[in-house]
Amino acid sequence: MKIAYLGKIQLSDNDLSYLNTAQKMSDITYIMEVNPRFMKGPAYNISKLYPHSGIFKAVDAYPEFERYSQLIDIDKFYVVNTSGKLWHIKAFWTNFLLLLFLIKNKFDVIHLTWPANVYEFIIYLLRRKMILTVHDPFPHSGLDTKIVRLRRNVAFRLIRNFIILNKAQYDKFISFYELDPDRVIVSKLSCYHNFNMVKSDMSTIPSGKYILFAGNISQYKGVEYLLQAMVKVHEKCPDVKLVVAGGGNYYFDISSYVNLDFIEIRNRFIPDEELVALIRNTEFMVCPYTDATQSGVIMSAYAFDTPVIATRVGGLPDMLGNGRFGMLIDEKNVNALSDAMLRLLENKDILQAYKANINDAYSGEGELSWTTIAKDLKHIYDSVSRYSQSHN
């Protein structure tokens, strides 16, 4: 059975970590879109776009990708590359080439990791072979646009099989999109151990103790509540700093925080070497989201057994093992957030217990390891392949 895994650069930490294990169990070819819009992600930072459009071996177009031979089968890694002016128009052609590539190579299963962009709709001609991982069963606050709804509605009408990554939204997802429950499988995320191959840039970490928020700045991330809570924390722990690391447009006034010596705002793209150094050396991380599905930031933290404080929204309680791997609080609650931060700062035993629980669950063949997840998905691929063959 041959599987085409259509990854996305914005999900590259997840894709590389999963494929590191899954390619040892199944014949999987990794295919990723690259164009002027998609050049940077959690694992990739393309500085110069390959000047030709088409389907290429990834290392032929981007020799720097050779480094990922430590993680995946580099001979089964391709890019759908679209370059130059009017790339949105050219992308219709490169995705026609992708369709031909998928047909020529006779893939039995096509695993999508995101609803197709409009210029990718042509690949839905192979929809009977498809399964889609739905990372966000419902769009986040501020990201629910007409084009997003179009792409989602088309995908959910045409594709037969779906994977969602948390139990909390299973019933609502099926009901809202009127899906057959037998077509929706609940899986998990595991930790992003692709980051373990990244060398830490120790010059980027602050001196002394610090708490870390990492990720793009978006309205649903709840950063305003974290900043307010940190002011309270500083009153009792003046030697601790908060680092907010991630690019994006702030949706609230941060002027009262930018000059505080105990808050450091790094409003820019964070290279992997810096991110890894920050995660490795933080006391813990905070995800004060006001809504969420699941969080790649949490999986990045778990790669280094780093505990997390997170809110009780979406799939986050499940990701924190309902309190096994970190502390859960109510969303938009500044007092609860500051109290949780102070408790972890003042009690090392709790932090160490969380670290041990993370390691037990996510390493080796633990219940939440990629090995366990890949074995389960292999059975799902078999089912999709059988359905496709029976309807040819």
Buried (B, 14 or more C-beta within 10 A) or exposed (E): BBBBBBBBBBBBBBBBBBBBBBBEEBBBBBBBBBBEEBBBBBBBBBEEBBEEBBBBBBBEBBEEBEEBEEBBBBEBBBBBBBBEEEBBEBBBBBBEBBBEBBEEEEBBBBBBBBBBBBBBBBBBEBBBBBBBBBBBBBBBBEEEEEEBEEBBEBBBEBBBBBBBBBEBBBEEBBEEBEBEEEEBBBBBBBBBBBBEBBEBBEEBBBEEEBBBBBBEBBBBBBBBBBBBBBBBBBEEBEEBBBBBBBEBEBBEEBEEBEEBEBBBBBBEBBBBBBBBBBBBBBBBBBBBBBBBBBBBBBBBBBBBBBBBBBBBBBBBBBBBBEEBBBBBBEBBBBEBBBBBBBEBBEEEEBBEBBBEBBBBBBBEEBEBBBBBBBBBBBEBBBEBBEBBEEEE
